[in-house]
Amino acid sequence: MTPETLRPLVMRSLRRSNVRKKIAEYLFEISPSGSYTSDIAYNVKTTPTNVIGAIRGMNSRYRDDESLLGLNLIEQVESSKNVKIYKITDFGKEIIQLMKEKR
């Protein structure tokens, strides 16, 4: 999908899930650095399970096609010792910037 066709789906997904929105905003704030699951959970005040669901999708609660990875808002970066680090993508930065301007 092109960014133009993806944008409405992304906005809908972020409006439907406060956790997804908080994660994207947190990664936007710490950009260009990334973070790992439990640190993200601590900073957005939720559980690591909710963070994993919002990032990757989890059955019916967090749909895969509406996950932050599935919508290309964040990317997974492998670091040493198999720790998964997540960073916001350029497309994700653009979306969060748009949301901040609309407030």
C-alpha positions as CSV (number, residue, x, y, z in Angstrom):
1,M,0.0,0.0,0.0
2,T,1.1,3.5,-0.7
3,P,1.4,6.1,2.1
4,E,-1.7,7.9,0.7
5,T,-3.9,4.8,0.9
6,L,-2.4,3.8,4.3
7,R,-2.8,7.2,6.0
8,P,-6.6,6.9,6.7
9,L,-6.1,3.4,8.1
10,V,-3.3,4.6,10.3
11,M,-5.3,7.5,11.7
12,R,-8.3,5.1,12.4
13,S,-6.0,2.6,14.1
14,L,-4.4,5.3,16.4
15,R,-7.8,6.7,17.3
16,R,-9.1,3.2,18.2
17,S,-6.2,2.4,20.5
18,N,-4.8,4.7,23.1
19,V,-1.9,2.3,23.7
20,R,-0.9,2.3,20.0
21,K,-1.0,6.1,20.0
22,K,1.0,6.5,23.2
23,I,3.7,4.1,22.0
24,A,4.0,5.9,18.7
25,E,4.2,9.3,20.5
26,Y,6.8,8.0,22.9
27,L,9.0,6.6,20.1
28,F,8.5,10.0,18.3
29,E,9.8,11.8,21.4
30,I,12.9,9.7,21.8
31,S,13.7,9.5,18.1
32,P,16.3,8.8,16.6
33,S,16.8,6.4,19.5
34,G,14.7,3.3,19.9
35,S,13.5,1.4,23.0
36,Y,12.7,-2.1,24.1
37,T,9.3,-3.6,25.1
38,S,9.4,-3.2,28.9
39,D,10.9,0.3,28.8
40,I,8.1,1.4,26.4
41,A,5.6,-0.2,28.7
42,Y,7.0,1.7,31.7
43,N,7.0,5.0,29.9
44,V,3.5,4.7,28.5
45,K,2.2,3.2,31.8
46,T,0.9,-0.1,30.5
47,T,1.9,-3.7,30.6
48,P,4.6,-5.3,28.3
49,T,1.9,-7.6,26.9
50,N,-0.2,-4.6,25.8
51,V,2.9,-3.1,24.2
52,I,3.6,-6.4,22.3
53,G,0.0,-6.6,21.1
54,A,0.0,-3.0,19.9
55,I,3.4,-3.4,18.2
56,R,3.0,-6.8,16.6
57,G,-0.7,-7.7,16.9
58,M,-2.3,-10.2,19.2
59,N,-5.3,-12.3,18.1
60,S,-8.5,-10.4,18.2
61,R,-7.6,-7.7,20.8
62,Y,-4.9,-6.1,18.6
63,R,-5.3,-7.0,15.0
64,D,-2.2,-7.8,13.0
65,D,-3.1,-5.5,10.1
66,E,-3.6,-2.6,12.6
67,S,-0.4,-3.2,14.5
68,L,2.3,-0.5,14.6
69,L,4.6,-2.7,12.6
70,G,1.9,-3.7,10.1
71,L,1.1,-0.1,9.5
72,N,4.8,0.8,9.0
73,L,4.7,3.3,11.8
74,I,7.6,1.7,13.7
75,E,10.4,-0.7,12.8
76,Q,12.1,-3.5,14.7
77,V,15.9,-3.3,15.0
78,E,17.8,-6.3,16.3
79,S,20.5,-5.4,18.8
80,S,22.9,-7.5,20.7
81,K,21.7,-10.4,22.9
82,N,18.5,-10.8,20.9
83,V,16.9,-7.7,22.4
84,K,14.3,-6.3,20.1
85,I,14.5,-2.5,19.8
86,Y,11.7,-0.5,18.2
87,K,12.1,2.8,16.5
88,I,9.6,5.1,14.7
89,T,9.8,5.2,10.9
90,D,9.9,8.4,8.8
91,F,6.3,7.6,7.9
92,G,5.5,7.3,11.6
93,K,7.1,10.6,12.3
94,E,5.1,12.3,9.6
95,I,1.8,10.8,11.0
96,I,2.6,11.9,14.6
97,Q,3.6,15.4,13.4
98,L,0.3,15.7,11.6
99,M,-1.6,14.6,14.7
100,K,0.2,17.1,16.9
101,E,-0.5,19.9,14.4
102,K,-4.3,19.1,14.5
103,R,-4.5,19.4,18.3
